Amino acid sequence: MFFIAIFLLINLISSIQLSSANTLDLTFSSNEKYYEIGDTVDIHCELNNSTNIHDTPQLWHVDFKTNKHTSITRWLIHNPPEDAPELFKTNKHKRIRFLTRNYFQISNLQLEDSAQYECNCPDCEEHAEPTARKLQVMQLAEPKWYIEPGWPLQENTKVTIKCIANDFYPFVDYKIISNDHVINKLGKHVHIPMDDVYPHRFSWETTVEVHRGFHNTTLVCMVKQGLFIENKKTINYCFLFRDFSKK
């Protein structure tokens, strides 16, 4: 019983130490996975459970394109240096407001606000695990169909069918449907870029020989972008393939 009591006491002490360990929180308010243009977000980095009053966390802006880290300070927002990210140098209408240390607000969000934010404490007496989060602002674009060489389509001729969506962010997925059948694999798709750099571009295309089976075909191109809502973002196009050799 004595050994069991010692074991339980050690576990209890470990649990108390673990619960009181330094932790870093990086919060976005409102808390969204993707933000729409025009939204507002507060970004806050804070250190919890520290017993040293000199321990101070640091909030960082990380550029998606260059991976450059820039510390968020009052000086950066009010008097950005020449090497500051364009986001802070072109703070038109004071969209970015410094609230307090490691706490600021971006209003009227724009596509160029998309970035990663990191919260760490490099000078903490005790180690605190850094945390990071992406701020992703959506830019939506309608997919468009292209047919080459164009109308009118003659039977037994080859045509190239393309679905293209340009200058949007971020890409999530896509689906090409022909008369209720998914035909993604019948063509090739290209998504550029493959990472968080914006804007994104998407294309899907296939070359087919027109025949009678294509008459009254409905093609649907769905490019999922950010918070995709199928009924809201789906664009439907109907193509009627006719035999123009017959009167």
Long-range contacts (C-beta under 8 A, 24 or more apart in sequence): 19-49, 20-49, 21-49, 21-126, 21-128, 22-47, 22-48, 22-49, 22-50, 22-55, 22-121, 22-124, 22-126, 22-127, 22-128, 23-47, 23-48, 23-49, 23-128, 23-129, 24-48, 24-57, 24-119, 24-120, 24-121, 24-128, 24-129, 24-130, 24-131, 25-119, 25-131, 26-59, 26-117, 26-118, 26-119, 26-131, 26-132, 26-133, 28-133, 28-135, 33-136, 33-227, 34-136, 34-137, 34-138, 34-170, 34-226, 34-227, 35-109, 35-135, 35-136, 35-137, 35-138, 36-109, 36-137, 36-138, 37-109, 37-110, 37-111, 37-137, 37-138, 37-139, 38-108, 38-109, 39-109, 39-137, 40-105, 40-106, 40-107, 40-108, 40-109, 41-105, 41-106, 41-109, 41-135, 42-99, 42-103, 42-104, 42-105, 43-72, 43-103, 43-104, 43-105, 43-106, 43-117, 43-135, 44-102, 44-103, 45-72, 45-102, 45-103, 45-117, 45-119, 46-102, 46-103, 46-119, 47-121, 47-124, 47-128, 50-124, 50-125, 50-126, 50-128, 52-124, 52-125, 52-126, 54-123, 54-125, 55-121, 55-123, 55-124, 55-125, 55-126, 56-101, 56-121, 56-123, 57-102, 57-119, 57-120, 57-121, 57-124, 57-128, 58-102, 58-119, 58-120, 58-121, 58-122, 59-102, 59-103, 59-104, 59-117, 59-118, 59-119, 60-117, 60-118, 60-119, 60-120, 61-85, 61-87, 61-88, 61-115, 61-116, 61-117, 62-115, 62-116, 62-117, 62-118, 62-132, 63-115, 64-114, 64-115, 64-116, 64-195, 64-196, 64-197, 64-198, 65-197, 69-118, 72-102, 72-104, 73-98, 74-98, 74-101, 77-104, 85-115, 86-112, 87-112, 87-113, 87-115, 106-135, 109-137, 110-137, 111-137, 111-139, 111-169, 111-198, 111-199, 113-137, 114-169, 114-196, 114-198, 116-196, 134-196, 136-169, 136-170, 136-196, 136-226, 137-169, 138-168, 138-169, 138-170, 138-225, 138-226, 138-227, 139-167, 139-168, 139-169, 139-198, 139-199, 139-225, 140-168, 140-225, 140-226, 140-233, 141-165, 141-166, 141-167, 141-168, 141-223, 141-225, 142-235, 143-202, 143-221, 143-222, 143-223, 143-235, 144-235, 145-219, 145-221, 145-237, 145-239, 147-239, 152-242, 152-244, 153-210, 153-241, 153-242, 153-244, 154-210, 154-243, 154-244, 154-245, 155-210, 155-211, 155-212, 155-241, 155-243, 155-244, 155-245, 156-209, 156-210, 156-211, 157-209, 157-210, 158-207, 158-208, 158-209, 158-210, 159-207, 159-208, 159-210, 160-205, 160-206, 160-207, 161-187, 161-205, 161-206, 161-207, 161-208, 161-219, 162-203, 162-204, 162-205, 163-202, 163-203, 163-204, 163-205, 163-219, 163-221, 163-223, 164-201, 164-202, 164-203, 165-201, 165-202, 165-203, 165-223, 165-225, 166-199, 166-201, 166-202, 167-199, 167-200, 167-201, 168-199, 168-200, 168-202, 168-223, 168-225, 169-198, 169-199, 169-200, 169-225, 169-226, 170-196, 170-198, 170-200, 170-225, 170-226, 171-200, 171-202, 171-223, 171-224, 171-225, 172-224, 172-225, 172-226, 172-228, 173-224, 173-228, 174-202, 174-204, 174-221, 174-222, 174-223, 174-224, 175-220, 175-221, 175-222, 175-224, 176-204, 176-219, 176-220, 176-221, 176-222, 177-219, 177-220, 177-222, 178-217, 178-218, 178-219, 178-220, 179-217, 179-218, 200-225, 210-241, 212-243, 214-239, 214-241, 215-240, 215-241, 215-242, 215-243, 216-240, 216-241, 217-241
